[in-house]
Amino acid sequence: MGRPLFYQILEKPATSCIIALCSTVWFYIQKKNIGYGDVGLSYEAAIEGQHWRLITSAFSHISILHLVFNMSALWSLGVVESLGHMGLGVQFYLHYTLVLVILSGLLVLGTYHILIQRFKLDYFRRVTAVGYSCVVFGWMTILAVKQPSSKLDLFGVLSLPISFAPFESLVFTSIIVPQASFLGHLSGIIVGYAIAWGLIQGMNNYWAVSMLGWIIVAFVFSLKRTSALELPFIEIEPVLDASLPTVGVFAANNARGLDVNVFPIRGSELV
């Protein structure tokens, strides 16, 4: 308590970087007047192949109140980075943040699919979710299981016992931010319990880097195929005449499928 902010940032490097990233994205969204439909995740967009929204939705916030709530909670949860002696620590934090971003988003889409196909609730086709809440609620849950004696500080004035924080915050957020996604927050809690109880485990540097690499590839190619954004360093061309389908940077001349050509970056700008 009372430690200079600079030293607190050094103690939570990954958390600090994520807060800086989300804040920068929020500022860009406000400056460019970007809305939910431009960056958010919805069932309708996902089935159209806009898989890049799994990433953009997680790091985007439209409401300043939503941003402040999430980043305040995330800052408090950054204590995970200093708990290496409990099997947590910075690497654990980075590895499972990646898992939380992807799996919580997929769980939301899977829930929407069941509600739409099984219960005929077509309303959920167009529900659009944004925000880092899934990950925040996931880390609340993990910390609640791993260190139940901890406290969660919100806005610097409200302190909750971490053991009850996931569900208390679920209700609290629904009250102060009525547009907040209940299913999104609940998905983060479910994935958080799966990680904390060891149902999802085995992440190491190799798997984290491999997963990150495939996420980047999927992000770029889905963005190229489903948006108007110019990506001059990637071009996808059909290649005729072949016996076996091939996809790759070095596709054979006689291959049928996709020939992926990579060109030097000439500069591009998000819109």
Secondary structure, 3 states (H helix, E strand, C coil): CCCCHHHHHHHCHHHHHHHHHHHHHHHHHHHHCCCHHHHCECHHHHHCCCCCHHHHHHHCCCCHHHHHHHHHHHHHHHHHHHCHHHCCHHHHHHHHHHHHHHHHHHHHHHHHHHHHHCCCCHHHHCCCECCCHHHHHHHHHHHHHHCCCCEEEECCCEEEECCCHHHHHHHHHHHHCCCCCHHHHHHHHHHHHHHHCCCCCCCCHHHHHHHHHHHHHHHHHHHHHHCCCCCCCEEEEEECCCCCEEEECCCCCCCEEEEEEECCCCCCCCC
